[in-house]
Amino acid sequence: MSTLTLWGFSGSTYVRTVKMLLAEKNFTDFEQVPLNVLQGEPRQPEHLERHPFGKVPVIAHDGMTILETAAITRYLNDVLPGKSLVPAAPKDRARMDMVIGLIDSYGYGALLGGVAAYHLFPDFVGGQNEAARRDGIEQGRKVLSYAMKTKGASPFIAGDLSLADFYLAPIAAYVSLTPDAGTVFDVPGFGDYWEAVQALPSFQATQPGGA
């Protein structure tokens, strides 16, 4: 296997998404280059050569640079050995993709930018905005409700563990550190799901605080 380099600091939810996939694949032969978003490091010229919009994560593997979490996770799922984290059944794959789409389009901004940022890193979003916090709670609960509706009686969002769970888990982890967690997480089915996610070795092994 060619050398894999991952750019991005572990406090990034999307970087943690990638690292959870790597952990589930039992793949440890990679180099992580920390780039702290809160300190503006991805906006430095060197990284802008990798990602024109200064975002993380970015990976380099087998002579190719790959950006954007969706492309990175699909690629790594295909090239790394181990159980696939993309469902084989079309309907389950659609469940996964629907929830990932909702998280990207609505959940990330609401739960991280609206709720978590208000309490944990307000300076990064221009200060505490009560309206954004309230809207984040409302919209975030909608996303979680739909994710749990999609999950149904399955143990995870798309049946077995999938990329969708790796998208949601790091965001929920930040929300769990806020006083609003009880309200946001008060969604049918989420409590048991969140317990199962927190018990995953890949979740425990990728706690921020390292790189």
Order of alpha helices (4+ residues) and beta strands (2+ residues): beta-alpha-beta-alpha-beta-beta-alpha-alpha-alpha-alpha-alpha-alpha-alpha-alpha
